[in-house]
Amino acid sequence: MPRFYVDFSHNGEVIHDTVGQELDSVDEAKREAVKALAEISAEEIPRDGPLTLTATVYDESRKVTFRGKITFDPTGHGFIEPT
């Protein structure tokens, strides 16, 4: 099974995946990255105002196979406090 790596960026601060994960395909790696972005954004929005999250998926040769980004840029009368 091929190994894929997913680096995450949180407002420009990159967390590098040095371990990776064995997955069946590029499509499965993409799905896992998208799920992780959704889970992280659900916890982070709107904690600290504007937020940009990026997931970059690499194959075993460190070639980029997918990049996804979620941006939250609040406007209006303040933020909703997390419960």
C-alpha positions in Angstrom: 0.0 0.0 0.0 1.4 3.5 -0.8 2.2 5.9 2.0 0.9 9.5 1.9 1.8 12.5 4.0 -0.4 15.4 5.0 1.0 18.7 6.1 -1.3 21.1 7.7 -1.0 24.9 7.8 -2.9 26.9 10.5 -2.8 30.7 9.6 0.6 30.1 8.0 2.1 27.9 10.7 3.0 24.6 9.0 2.9 21.3 10.8 4.8 18.7 8.8 3.8 15.1 8.7 7.0 13.0 9.1 5.3 9.7 9.7 2.6 9.4 6.9 -0.1 6.9 6.6 -0.6 3.9 4.3 -3.7 4.3 2.2 -5.2 2.5 -0.8 -5.1 5.5 -3.2 -4.7 9.2 -3.8 -8.5 9.5 -3.6 -8.5 8.0 -0.1 -5.7 10.3 1.0 -7.7 13.3 -0.4 -10.8 12.2 1.5 -8.9 11.8 4.7 -7.4 15.3 4.3 -10.8 16.9 3.6 -12.3 15.2 6.6 -9.4 16.4 8.8 -9.9 20.0 7.5 -13.6 19.9 8.3 -12.9 18.6 11.9 -10.2 21.1 12.6 -12.3 24.0 11.2 -15.3 23.0 13.3 -13.2 23.4 16.4 -11.3 26.5 15.4 -14.0 28.7 13.9 -14.5 31.4 15.2 -12.1 31.0 18.1 -9.5 33.6 17.1 -11.0 35.6 14.3 -9.8 35.1 10.7 -8.6 31.6 10.0 -7.0 29.9 7.0 -6.4 26.1 7.2 -4.6 24.2 4.4 -3.9 20.5 4.0 -1.3 19.4 1.5 -1.1 15.7 0.6 2.2 14.3 -0.7 2.9 10.8 -2.1 6.0 8.8 -1.1 8.2 10.8 -3.4 6.9 14.0 -1.7 5.1 15.0 -4.9 2.0 17.1 -4.1 -1.1 15.1 -5.0 -3.8 17.4 -3.4 -4.1 20.7 -1.7 -7.3 21.9 0.0 -7.9 25.2 1.9 -10.6 26.5 4.1 -10.8 30.3 4.8 -13.0 31.9 7.5 -13.0 35.7 7.4 -15.7 37.0 9.8 -17.4 40.3 9.4 -20.1 42.0 11.4 -20.8 42.7 15.0 -18.3 40.5 16.8 -17.8 36.8 17.1 -19.9 34.0 18.5 -18.4 32.6 21.6 -17.7 28.8 21.4 -19.9 26.8 23.7 
